[in-house]
Each structure stands twice: as structure tokens, then as C-alpha cells.
Amino acid sequence: MKFAADKYALTAKDDKTLFCKKSLLSKELPQRKTIHITYVTTFGLDHNPYWNNVQAEVTLNDLFYDSFNHSTI
């Protein structure tokens, strides 16, 4: 999880760290398993060049959706 006052901007360091972690994990998992990088952030991700390597993002609005009123809390 990442907290930021605005959209979180991935850096080259973040990208390299995620790639290394994903590579290590894929060596430990069976070959038929797929790894999806998902970021949980306050306001989402900034769409910069490193954003393309993230398969999914979850924001506070996604977590606190009021299904009865069909709006965010």
C-alpha cells in the first residue's frame, strides 16, 4: 500500500524493484501461475512510463464504495 496526497508516481527504482520481486516469485511458483502487480493507493497511479507495468490499481473509492447508494462514501 502506498499513501500519497495526490496520485502516486512510480519511479525507475520502483519499477526495477517490482521486476526483481516478480522474477523471484515466478521462480518459486508453478509455471502455470500468473503474477499480477496490483497497487493499492490513496488516489491511484500517475500515468507515467512505469505505469504500464502495473496490471491493476485499487483506490480508496474502490475500497469504500457504498453499494446501497451507488456512490463513494
N, C-alpha and C positions, 0 to 999 in steps of 0.2 A: 504494500500500500504506500502511496505517495501523497503527502499533503502539500498543497501549494495554494497561494492566494489567487492564482489565475490558472490557466491551462498549463500543464506540466510539459516542459520541452525536453525531450530525450537528447542526450549528448552522445558524442562518439564513444566516450568511456562507458556509458550505459549500454550502448549497442554492442560493444565488444564484450562486456560482462555477460550480457544476456546470451550472446552467441556461445561463449565458453560454457556457461551453465547448461544451455540446451544441448551442446555437444556431449558433455559429461553425462547428463541424464539419459540421452539416447543410447549411450553405450551400456547403461545398466538395465534399460527396459527391453522387453522383447521387440523384435524388429517390426512387428505389425502394429505397434503402438505409435500414435502421433502426438507430438508435443505442440501445444498452442500457448504462445506467450500472451498473457492477459494482464493488463494494468488496471488496478483499482485506484482511482484518483478522485480528488475533490470535484474538479470541473472538467475532466477529460484531458486529452493529449493535444499538444500543439502539432499541427500537421507540417512537420519539417522532414528532411530527407530520411531521418532514422525512424519515423513513424511507420513506414511501410513494413517494417519487420515485426510489428505487433499485430496479432491476429484478432484481438478483441480488447475492448476497454469498457470498464464499468465506472459510472459516476455516482455521486450521492443521489441524484434524481432517480437513477436506476434502482438503487437500494431502498429508497423511501418513497415508492410510488403508492399512492392511495387508490387502490382498485375500485373502492366503492364510489368515489367522486371522480374517478378517471383523471386525476391530476397529481402533481407532485405535492408533497407536504411542505 
